[in-house]
Amino acid sequence: MASAKPELHVVLKNVFEKLGEAPHWVESSQTLYYVDIPKHRIFRYNAETQQNDVKQLDDTVGFIVPRKSGGFVLGLGRKFALLKDWDSDELETIHEVELPSPLTGGCRLNDGKCDPKGRIWGGTITGEDPGKSFLYSLDTDRSVKTQQSGKIGRAH
């Protein structure tokens, strides 16, 4: 029995000026969340309605991960931050990650995902100093652990 070939459809085109990353699909709501890092924007695309919403933030945003209890965890600059809900501008800093020293370029959270235990794993990227990036885990109790320090080129 031959398997059906998957079909590929372009649903969003030319959304980013430069760099889009960190897609996160939520099956139950048919929603795709993703970020535009240098433009400080997060997106919410609903596949059923084909509506693409954008929210402007005040810093680079490396990832967006929806929470079961509502709201989102963001990698905002060097901070793990909580956005209470999509329609709110209320942001709460959970933890700000350390700045590697010495550092000649910038440092920010670059990418993050949730594991089966509910922890967010997020890594940093440093501008001009590859090899000084860190990998962190944010637990459900909001504690942050450094999992790998300074031995990562660029966390993705």
Secondary structure, DSSP 8 states (H G I E B T S, - for coil): -------------S--SS-EEEEEEEGGGTEEEEEETTTTEEEEEETTTTEEEEEE-SS-EEEEEE-TTSSEEEEETTEEEEE--TT---EEEEEE----SS-SS-EEEEEEEE-TTS-EEEEEEESS-TT-EEEEEE-TTS-EEEEEEEEESS--
